[in-house]
Amino acid sequence: MMGQVPDADAEQAWFLAQIKPNSHRIAQRNLDRQGFRNFLPMLEETARAGGRFVRRARPLFPGYLFVALDPAQGRWRTVNATSGLTRLVSFGSRPQPVPPALVQQLQTRCDAEGLLRPVAEFAPDDRVLITSGPFAQFVARIESMAADQRVWVLLDLLGSETRMAVEQQHLRRAI
């Protein structure tokens, strides 16, 4: 989930804020209310819950989010007092900005909701050849791709499709 839509602002720099455990939504809501731009890149993961696979989003950097502010205004103390946050990450007595290129590159890789998109070498329903491991030389169909470079494929074994995760580097397009 992403707070206010980040835009380029010459006076503002991005800072890293530490979030209280399981409070990223509360922190974002309170930063939005105070007028602070914030950015929380999310990663979609597949997990097993109740005997089924479910997809859910989790923060890419658990426990942290990015906040944009003008350090000359001294409003960083207001951010430190925001409900849901612990503090801005500091070295010495003042918070230190994050390299702007890092945040910009992360924003480029995220969609409008802040969800990190996988690098698109393959697309769902593409037929791929598994190149290593116990299923080397098997052809599978891509079901979905995770941002951590894992690809979920459906492999036809004994007449039924079996779902498994394969690292992207162990796949190539089937002919």
Helices and strands as residue ranges (DSSP letters): E 13-19, H 24-34, E 37-39, E 42-49, E 52-59, E 64-69, G 71-73, H 76-80, E 85-88, E 90-91, E 94-95, H 100-109, E 127-130, E 139-145, E 150-157, E 160-167, G 168-170, E 171-173
